[in-house]
Amino acid sequence: MRPSTVDLERLKAVVQVVQSVINRKRVKPSPEKMAMAVSELYRLEIDHIVSDPKAEFDPNRHIGIIEAMFSK
């Protein structure tokens, strides 16, 4: 895959995991908070793939962080 394709697939995966946690917690975050969560987790994913280029996306690495971000 081209790097841009990998980036887009990873970004989609980050958005999906954030949305699934939000749905499960039944919270309604502001667009700003949603954007902050997605961008921060995507940054963590980029750092992870830079250190391990063959790493697959593992949503379980982020569940705790996302839950903390959206605690009531």
SEFIZA-3560 file (N, C-alpha, C; in Angstrom, 3 decimals):
REM SEFIZA-3560
<numar><xx>0.829</xx><yy>-1.196</yy><zz>0.000</zz><atom>N</atom></numar>
<numar><xx>0.000</xx><yy>0.000</yy><zz>0.000</zz><atom>CA</atom></numar>
<numar><xx>0.866</xx><yy>1.249</yy><zz>0.000</zz><atom>C</atom></numar>
<numar><xx>0.361</xx><yy>2.270</yy><zz>-0.664</zz><atom>N</atom></numar>
<numar><xx>1.040</xx><yy>3.556</yy><zz>-0.615</zz><atom>CA</atom></numar>
<numar><xx>0.890</xx><yy>4.132</yy><zz>0.788</zz><atom>C</atom></numar>
<numar><xx>1.873</xx><yy>4.889</yy><zz>1.260</zz><atom>N</atom></numar>
<numar><xx>1.762</xx><yy>5.467</yy><zz>2.617</zz><atom>CA</atom></numar>
<numar><xx>0.478</xx><yy>6.251</yy><zz>2.849</zz><atom>C</atom></numar>
<numar><xx>0.022</xx><yy>7.007</yy><zz>1.850</zz><atom>N</atom></numar>
<numar><xx>-1.193</xx><yy>7.793</yy><zz>2.069</zz><atom>CA</atom></numar>
<numar><xx>-2.407</xx><yy>6.885</yy><zz>2.274</zz><atom>C</atom></numar>
<numar><xx>-2.428</xx><yy>5.739</yy><zz>1.611</zz><atom>N</atom></numar>
<numar><xx>-3.516</xx><yy>4.790</yy><zz>1.786</zz><atom>CA</atom></numar>
<numar><xx>-3.489</xx><yy>4.199</yy><zz>3.186</zz><atom>C</atom></numar>
<numar><xx>-2.307</xx><yy>3.863</yy><zz>3.659</zz><atom>N</atom></numar>
<numar><xx>-2.157</xx><yy>3.349</yy><zz>5.023</zz><atom>CA</atom></numar>
<numar><xx>-2.631</xx><yy>4.400</yy><zz>6.016</zz><atom>C</atom></numar>
<numar><xx>-2.239</xx><yy>5.647</yy><zz>5.786</zz><atom>N</atom></numar>
<numar><xx>-2.639</xx><yy>6.729</yy><zz>6.682</zz><atom>CA</atom></numar>
<numar><xx>-4.153</xx><yy>6.874</yy><zz>6.735</zz><atom>C</atom></numar>
<numar><xx>-4.800</xx><yy>6.827</yy><zz>5.589</zz><atom>N</atom></numar>
<numar><xx>-6.256</xx><yy>6.978</yy><zz>5.555</zz><atom>CA</atom></numar>
<numar><xx>-6.954</xx><yy>5.790</yy><zz>6.217</zz><atom>C</atom></numar>
<numar><xx>-6.462</xx><yy>4.598</yy><zz>5.989</zz><atom>N</atom></numar>
<numar><xx>-7.054</xx><yy>3.419</yy><zz>6.625</zz><atom>CA</atom></numar>
<numar><xx>-6.907</xx><yy>3.497</yy><zz>8.142</zz><atom>C</atom></numar>
<numar><xx>-5.756</xx><yy>3.939</yy><zz>8.608</zz><atom>N</atom></numar>
<numar><xx>-5.529</xx><yy>4.062</yy><zz>10.039</zz><atom>CA</atom></numar>
<numar><xx>-6.388</xx><yy>5.165</yy><zz>10.636</zz><atom>C</atom></numar>
<numar><xx>-6.523</xx><yy>6.264</yy><zz>9.933</zz><atom>N</atom></numar>
<numar><xx>-7.378</xx><yy>7.353</yy><zz>10.403</zz><atom>CA</atom></numar>
<numar><xx>-8.825</xx><yy>6.877</yy><zz>10.504</zz><atom>C</atom></numar>
<numar><xx>-9.306</xx><yy>6.153</yy><zz>9.508</zz><atom>N</atom></numar>
<numar><xx>-10.671</xx><yy>5.620</yy><zz>9.566</zz><atom>CA</atom></numar>
<numar><xx>-10.828</xx><yy>4.685</yy><zz>10.761</zz><atom>C</atom></numar>
<numar><xx>-9.835</xx><yy>3.853</yy><zz>11.005</zz><atom>N</atom></numar>
<numar><xx>-9.906</xx><yy>2.925</yy><zz>12.137</zz><atom>CA</atom></numar>
<numar><xx>-9.953</xx><yy>3.679</yy><zz>13.459</zz><atom>C</atom></numar>
<numar><xx>-9.179</xx><yy>4.756</yy><zz>13.577</zz><atom>N</atom></numar>
<numar><xx>-9.191</xx><yy>5.570</yy><zz>14.793</zz><atom>CA</atom></numar>
<numar><xx>-10.575</xx><yy>6.193</yy><zz>14.996</zz><atom>C</atom></numar>
<numar><xx>-11.150</xx><yy>6.756</yy><zz>13.949</zz><atom>N</atom></numar>
<numar><xx>-12.475</xx><yy>7.362</yy><zz>14.062</zz><atom>CA</atom></numar>
<numar><xx>-13.503</xx><yy>6.316</yy><zz>14.488</zz><atom>C</atom></numar>
<numar><xx>-13.424</xx><yy>5.128</yy><zz>13.901</zz><atom>N</atom></numar>
<numar><xx>-14.379</xx><yy>4.073</yy><zz>14.228</zz><atom>CA</atom></numar>
<numar><xx>-14.276</xx><yy>3.641</yy><zz>15.683</zz><atom>C</atom></numar>
<numar><xx>-13.069</xx><yy>3.489</yy><zz>16.202</zz><atom>N</atom></numar>
<numar><xx>-12.939</xx><yy>3.046</yy><zz>17.595</zz><atom>CA</atom></numar>
<numar><xx>-13.386</xx><yy>4.143</yy><zz>18.552</zz><atom>C</atom></numar>
<numar><xx>-13.085</xx><yy>5.398</yy><zz>18.238</zz><atom>N</atom></numar>
<numar><xx>-13.548</xx><yy>6.501</yy><zz>19.083</zz><atom>CA</atom></numar>
<numar><xx>-15.074</xx><yy>6.532</yy><zz>19.082</zz><atom>C</atom></numar>
<numar><xx>-15.679</xx><yy>6.412</yy><zz>17.910</zz><atom>N</atom></numar>
<numar><xx>-17.135</xx><yy>6.447</yy><zz>17.819</zz><atom>CA</atom></numar>
<numar><xx>-17.768</xx><yy>5.273</yy><zz>18.555</zz><atom>C</atom></numar>
<numar><xx>-17.158</xx><yy>4.105</yy><zz>18.483</zz><atom>N</atom></numar>
<numar><xx>-17.742</xx><yy>2.940</yy><zz>19.172</zz><atom>CA</atom></numar>
<numar><xx>-17.716</xx><yy>3.123</yy><zz>20.688</zz><atom>C</atom></numar>
<numar><xx>-16.649</xx><yy>3.716</yy><zz>21.217</zz><atom>N</atom></numar>
<numar><xx>-16.585</xx><yy>3.978</yy><zz>22.661</zz><atom>CA</atom></numar>
<numar><xx>-17.623</xx><yy>5.027</yy><zz>23.049</zz><atom>C</atom></numar>
<numar><xx>-17.745</xx><yy>6.071</yy><zz>22.255</zz><atom>N</atom></numar>
<numar><xx>-18.739</xx><yy>7.116</yy><zz>22.521</zz><atom>CA</atom></numar>
<numar><xx>-20.142</xx><yy>6.519</yy><zz>22.539</zz><atom>C</atom></numar>
<numar><xx>-20.436</xx><yy>5.684</yy><zz>21.564</zz><atom>N</atom></numar>
<numar><xx>-21.759</xx><yy>5.048</yy><zz>21.495</zz><atom>CA</atom></numar>
<numar><xx>-22.012</xx><yy>4.175</yy><zz>22.725</zz><atom>C</atom></numar>
<numar><xx>-20.995</xx><yy>3.396</yy><zz>23.102</zz><atom>N</atom></numar>
<numar><xx>-21.148</xx><yy>2.498</yy><zz>24.255</zz><atom>CA</atom></numar>
<numar><xx>-21.343</xx><yy>3.285</yy><zz>25.550</zz><atom>C</atom></numar>
<numar><xx>-20.640</xx><yy>4.408</yy><zz>25.684</zz><atom>N</atom></numar>
<numar><xx>-20.743</xx><yy>5.217</yy><zz>26.899</zz><atom>CA</atom></numar>
<numar><xx>-21.965</xx><yy>6.135</yy><zz>26.878</zz><atom>C</atom></numar>
<numar><xx>-22.618</xx><yy>6.229</yy><zz>25.732</zz><atom>N</atom></numar>
<numar><xx>-23.807</xx><yy>7.072</yy><zz>25.557</zz><atom>CA</atom></numar>
<numar><xx>-23.555</xx><yy>8.522</yy><zz>25.942</zz><atom>C</atom></numar>
<numar><xx>-22.431</xx><yy>9.035</yy><zz>25.441</zz><atom>N</atom></numar>
<numar><xx>-22.114</xx><yy>10.447</yy><zz>25.651</zz><atom>CA</atom></numar>
<numar><xx>-22.274</xx><yy>11.184</yy><zz>24.325</zz><atom>C</atom></numar>
<numar><xx>-22.417</xx><yy>12.489</yy><zz>24.416</zz><atom>N</atom></numar>
<numar><xx>-22.566</xx><yy>13.322</yy><zz>23.225</zz><atom>CA</atom></numar>
<numar><xx>-21.506</xx><yy>14.415</yy><zz>23.267</zz><atom>C</atom></numar>
<numar><xx>-20.283</xx><yy>14.084</yy><zz>22.839</zz><atom>N</atom></numar>
<numar><xx>-19.207</xx><yy>15.073</yy><zz>22.911</zz><atom>CA</atom></numar>
<numar><xx>-19.390</xx><yy>16.183</yy><zz>21.882</zz><atom>C</atom></numar>
<numar><xx>-18.788</xx><yy>17.305</yy><zz>22.194</zz><atom>N</atom></numar>
<numar><xx>-18.787</xx><yy>18.419</yy><zz>21.245</zz><atom>CA</atom></numar>
<numar><xx>-17.917</xx><yy>18.034</yy><zz>20.046</zz><atom>C</atom></numar>
<numar><xx>-18.123</xx><yy>18.673</yy><zz>18.916</zz><atom>N</atom></numar>
<numar><xx>-17.252</xx><yy>18.415</yy><zz>17.765</zz><atom>CA</atom></numar>
<numar><xx>-15.782</xx><yy>18.668</yy><zz>18.094</zz><atom>C</atom></numar>
<numar><xx>-15.527</xx><yy>19.672</yy><zz>18.932</zz><atom>N</atom></numar>
<numar><xx>-14.143</xx><yy>19.981</yy><zz>19.309</zz><atom>CA</atom></numar>
<numar><xx>-13.518</xx><yy>18.831</yy><zz>20.104</zz><atom>C</atom></numar>
<numar><xx>-14.287</xx><yy>18.272</yy><zz>21.036</zz><atom>N</atom></numar>
<numar><xx>-13.766</xx><yy>17.170</yy><zz>21.845</zz><atom>CA</atom></numar>
<numar><xx>-13.551</xx><yy>15.923</yy><zz>20.991</zz><atom>C</atom></numar>
<numar><xx>-14.468</xx><yy>15.662</yy><zz>20.070</zz><atom>N</atom></numar>
<numar><xx>-14.325</xx><yy>14.535</yy><zz>19.156</zz><atom>CA</atom></numar>
<numar><xx>-13.075</xx><yy>14.716</yy><zz>18.294</zz><atom>C</atom></numar>
<numar><xx>-12.881</xx><yy>15.911</yy><zz>17.768</zz><atom>N</atom></numar>
<numar><xx>-11.704</xx><yy>16.192</yy><zz>16.944</zz><atom>CA</atom></numar>
<numar><xx>-10.417</xx><yy>16.029</yy><zz>17.745</zz><atom>C</atom></numar>
<numar><xx>-10.432</xx><yy>16.498</yy><zz>18.983</zz><atom>N</atom></numar>
<numar><xx>-9.250</xx><yy>16.363</yy><zz>19.842</zz><atom>CA</atom></numar>
<numar><xx>-8.919</xx><yy>14.895</yy><zz>20.081</zz><atom>C</atom></numar>
<numar><xx>-9.941</xx><yy>14.092</yy><zz>20.362</zz><atom>N</atom></numar>
<numar><xx>-9.718</xx><yy>12.673</yy><zz>20.632</zz><atom>CA</atom></numar>
<numar><xx>-9.171</xx><yy>11.959</yy><zz>19.402</zz><atom>C</atom></numar>
<numar><xx>-9.777</xx><yy>12.198</yy><zz>18.264</zz><atom>N</atom></numar>
<numar><xx>-9.324</xx><yy>11.539</yy><zz>17.031</zz><atom>CA</atom></numar>
<numar><xx>-7.904</xx><yy>11.980</yy><zz>16.681</zz><atom>C</atom></numar>
<numar><xx>-7.636</xx><yy>13.269</yy><zz>16.754</zz><atom>N</atom></numar>
<numar><xx>-6.297</xx><yy>13.737</yy><zz>16.380</zz><atom>CA</atom></numar>
<numar><xx>-5.225</xx><yy>13.240</yy><zz>17.342</zz><atom>C</atom></numar>
<numar><xx>-5.526</xx><yy>13.187</yy><zz>18.630</zz><atom>N</atom></numar>
<numar><xx>-4.549</xx><yy>12.703</yy><zz>19.603</zz><atom>CA</atom></numar>
<numar><xx>-4.275</xx><yy>11.210</yy><zz>19.413</zz><atom>C</atom></numar>
<numar><xx>-5.319</xx><yy>10.429</yy><zz>19.214</zz><atom>N</atom></numar>
<numar><xx>-5.112</xx><yy>8.993</yy><zz>19.009</zz><atom>CA</atom></numar>
<numar><xx>-4.420</xx><yy>8.718</yy><zz>17.689</zz><atom>C</atom></numar>
<numar><xx>-4.730</xx><yy>9.494</yy><zz>16.673</zz><atom>N</atom></numar>
<numar><xx>-4.050</xx><yy>9.333</yy><zz>15.393</zz><atom>CA</atom></numar>
<numar><xx>-2.569</xx><yy>9.668</yy><zz>15.544</zz><atom>C</atom></numar>
<numar><xx>-2.260</xx><yy>10.704</yy><zz>16.314</zz><atom>N</atom></numar>
<numar><xx>-0.853</xx><yy>11.049</yy><zz>16.574</zz><atom>CA</atom></numar>
<numar><xx>-0.136</xx><yy>9.889</yy><zz>17.261</zz><atom>C</atom></numar>
<numar><xx>-0.799</xx><yy>9.273</yy><zz>18.246</zz><atom>N</atom></numar>
<numar><xx>-0.210</xx><yy>8.113</yy><zz>18.916</zz><atom>CA</atom></numar>
<numar><xx>0.008</xx><yy>6.965</yy><zz>17.946</zz><atom>C</atom></numar>
<numar><xx>-0.938</xx><yy>6.764</yy><zz>17.040</zz><atom>N</atom></numar>
<numar><xx>-0.805</xx><yy>5.705</yy><zz>16.043</zz><atom>CA</atom></numar>
<numar><xx>0.358</xx><yy>5.974</yy><zz>15.095</zz><atom>C</atom></numar>
<numar><xx>0.526</xx><yy>7.219</yy><zz>14.687</zz><atom>N</atom></numar>
<numar><xx>1.651</xx><yy>7.574</yy><zz>13.812</zz><atom>CA</atom></numar>
<numar><xx>2.966</xx><yy>7.315</yy><zz>14.534</zz><atom>C</atom></numar>
<numar><xx>3.058</xx><yy>7.715</yy><zz>15.800</zz><atom>N</atom></numar>
<numar><xx>4.264</xx><yy>7.433</yy><zz>16.584</zz><atom>CA</atom></numar>
<numar><xx>4.517</xx><yy>5.938</yy><zz>16.654</zz><atom>C</atom></numar>
<numar><xx>3.466</xx><yy>5.165</yy><zz>16.822</zz><atom>N</atom></numar>
<numar><xx>3.590</xx><yy>3.707</yy><zz>16.925</zz><atom>CA</atom></numar>
<numar><xx>4.072</xx><yy>3.100</yy><zz>15.610</zz><atom>C</atom></numar>
<numar><xx>3.513</xx><yy>3.531</yy><zz>14.494</zz><atom>N</atom></numar>
<numar><xx>3.896</xx><yy>2.951</yy><zz>13.212</zz><atom>CA</atom></numar>
<numar><xx>5.308</xx><yy>3.401</yy><zz>12.800</zz><atom>C</atom></numar>
<numar><xx>5.739</xx><yy>4.563</yy><zz>13.251</zz><atom>N</atom></numar>
<numar><xx>7.101</xx><yy>4.999</yy><zz>12.969</zz><atom>CA</atom></numar>
<numar><xx>8.090</xx><yy>4.088</yy><zz>13.690</zz><atom>C</atom></numar>
<numar><xx>7.766</xx><yy>3.707</yy><zz>14.919</zz><atom>N</atom></numar>
<numar><xx>8.668</xx><yy>2.830</yy><zz>15.669</zz><atom>CA</atom></numar>
<numar><xx>8.538</xx><yy>1.372</yy><zz>15.252</zz><atom>C</atom></numar>
<numar><xx>7.397</xx><yy>0.995</yy><zz>14.676</zz><atom>N</atom></numar>
<numar><xx>7.176</xx><yy>-0.388</yy><zz>14.222</zz><atom>CA</atom></numar>
<numar><xx>6.361</xx><yy>-0.344</yy><zz>12.929</zz><atom>C</atom></numar>
<numar><xx>7.030</xx><yy>-0.144</yy><zz>11.785</zz><atom>N</atom></numar>
<numar><xx>6.335</xx><yy>0.067</yy><zz>10.514</zz><atom>CA</atom></numar>
<numar><xx>5.383</xx><yy>-1.053</yy><zz>10.090</zz><atom>C</atom></numar>
<numar><xx>5.587</xx><yy>-2.250</yy><zz>10.563</zz><atom>N</atom></numar>
<numar><xx>4.717</xx><yy>-3.364</yy><zz>10.176</zz><atom>CA</atom></numar>
<numar><xx>3.557</xx><yy>-3.579</yy><zz>11.149</zz><atom>C</atom></numar>
<numar><xx>3.448</xx><yy>-2.716</yy><zz>12.138</zz><atom>N</atom></numar>
<numar><xx>2.414</xx><yy>-2.862</yy><zz>13.160</zz><atom>CA</atom></numar>
<numar><xx>1.028</xx><yy>-2.674</yy><zz>12.561</zz><atom>C</atom></numar>
<numar><xx>0.134</xx><yy>-3.537</yy><zz>12.950</zz><atom>N</atom></numar>
<numar><xx>-1.269</xx><yy>-3.419</yy><zz>12.566</zz><atom>CA</atom></numar>
<numar><xx>-1.967</xx><yy>-2.521</yy><zz>13.586</zz><atom>C</atom></numar>
<numar><xx>-3.082</xx><yy>-1.961</yy><zz>13.185</zz><atom>N</atom></numar>
<numar><xx>-3.858</xx><yy>-1.153</yy><zz>14.116</zz><atom>CA</atom></numar>
<numar><xx>-4.520</xx><yy>-2.073</yy><zz>15.134</zz><atom>C</atom></numar>
<numar><xx>-4.339</xx><yy>-1.770</yy><zz>16.399</zz><atom>N</atom></numar>
<numar><xx>-4.952</xx><yy>-2.546</yy><zz>17.472</zz><atom>CA</atom></numar>
<numar><xx>-5.782</xx><yy>-1.596</yy><zz>18.331</zz><atom>C</atom></numar>
<numar><xx>-7.102</xx><yy>-1.613</yy><zz>18.130</zz><atom>N</atom></numar>
<numar><xx>-7.939</xx><yy>-0.674</yy><zz>18.880</zz><atom>CA</atom></numar>
<numar><xx>-7.857</xx><yy>-0.867</yy><zz>20.390</zz><atom>C</atom></numar>
<numar><xx>-7.525</xx><yy>-2.059</yy><zz>20.834</zz><atom>N</atom></numar>
<numar><xx>-7.428</xx><yy>-2.321</yy><zz>22.273</zz><atom>CA</atom></numar>
<numar><xx>-6.342</xx><yy>-1.483</yy><zz>22.944</zz><atom>C</atom></numar>
<numar><xx>-5.364</xx><yy>-1.034</yy><zz>22.177</zz><atom>N</atom></numar>
<numar><xx>-4.315</xx><yy>-0.183</yy><zz>22.738</zz><atom>CA</atom></numar>
<numar><xx>-4.885</xx><yy>1.159</yy><zz>23.194</zz><atom>C</atom></numar>
<numar><xx>-6.036</xx><yy>1.555</yy><zz>22.666</zz><atom>N</atom></numar>
<numar><xx>-6.553</xx><yy>2.902</yy><zz>22.882</zz><atom>CA</atom></numar>
<numar><xx>-7.835</xx><yy>2.968</yy><zz>23.705</zz><atom>C</atom></numar>
<numar><xx>-8.468</xx><yy>1.852</yy><zz>23.957</zz><atom>N</atom></numar>
<numar><xx>-9.775</xx><yy>1.856</yy><zz>24.622</zz><atom>CA</atom></numar>
<numar><xx>-9.729</xx><yy>2.625</yy><zz>25.947</zz><atom>C</atom></numar>
<numar><xx>-8.754</xx><yy>2.338</yy><zz>26.786</zz><atom>N</atom></numar>
<numar><xx>-8.653</xx><yy>3.005</yy><zz>28.087</zz><atom>CA</atom></numar>
<numar><xx>-8.489</xx><yy>4.508</yy><zz>27.960</zz><atom>C</atom></numar>
<numar><xx>-7.680</xx><yy>4.932</yy><zz>27.016</zz><atom>N</atom></numar>
<numar><xx>-7.458</xx><yy>6.370</yy><zz>26.795</zz><atom>CA</atom></numar>
<numar><xx>-8.757</xx><yy>7.030</yy><zz>26.344</zz><atom>C</atom></numar>
<numar><xx>-9.437</xx><yy>6.389</yy><zz>25.405</zz><atom>N</atom></numar>
<numar><xx>-10.679</xx><yy>6.963</yy><zz>24.881</zz><atom>CA</atom></numar>
<numar><xx>-11.725</xx><yy>7.043</yy><zz>25.992</zz><atom>C</atom></numar>
<numar><xx>-11.856</xx><yy>5.976</yy><zz>26.768</zz><atom>N</atom></numar>
<numar><xx>-12.828</xx><yy>5.992</yy><zz>27.870</zz><atom>CA</atom></numar>
<numar><xx>-12.533</xx><yy>7.109</yy><zz>28.860</zz><atom>C</atom></numar>
<numar><xx>-11.241</xx><yy>7.329</yy><zz>29.139</zz><atom>N</atom></numar>
<numar><xx>-10.881</xx><yy>8.410</yy><zz>30.056</zz><atom>CA</atom></numar>
<numar><xx>-11.207</xx><yy>9.776</yy><zz>29.463</zz><atom>C</atom></numar>
<numar><xx>-11.005</xx><yy>9.932</yy><zz>28.169</zz><atom>N</atom></numar>
<numar><xx>-11.304</xx><yy>11.199</yy><zz>27.518</zz><atom>CA</atom></numar>
<numar><xx>-12.789</xx><yy>11.545</yy><zz>27.592</zz><atom>C</atom></numar>
<numar><xx>-13.629</xx><yy>10.519</yy><zz>27.584</zz><atom>N</atom></numar>
<numar><xx>-15.070</xx><yy>10.750</yy><zz>27.530</zz><atom>CA</atom></numar>
<numar><xx>-15.795</xx><yy>10.336</yy><zz>28.806</zz><atom>C</atom></numar>
<numar><xx>-15.078</xx><yy>10.337</yy><zz>29.910</zz><atom>N</atom></numar>
<numar><xx>-15.732</xx><yy>10.054</yy><zz>31.203</zz><atom>CA</atom></numar>
<numar><xx>-16.654</xx><yy>11.208</yy><zz>31.545</zz><atom>C</atom></numar>
<numar><xx>-17.772</xx><yy>10.875</yy><zz>32.123</zz><atom>N</atom></numar>
<numar><xx>-18.744</xx><yy>11.920</yy><zz>32.483</zz><atom>CA</atom></numar>
<numar><xx>-18.317</xx><yy>12.677</yy><zz>33.703</zz><atom>C</atom></numar>
//
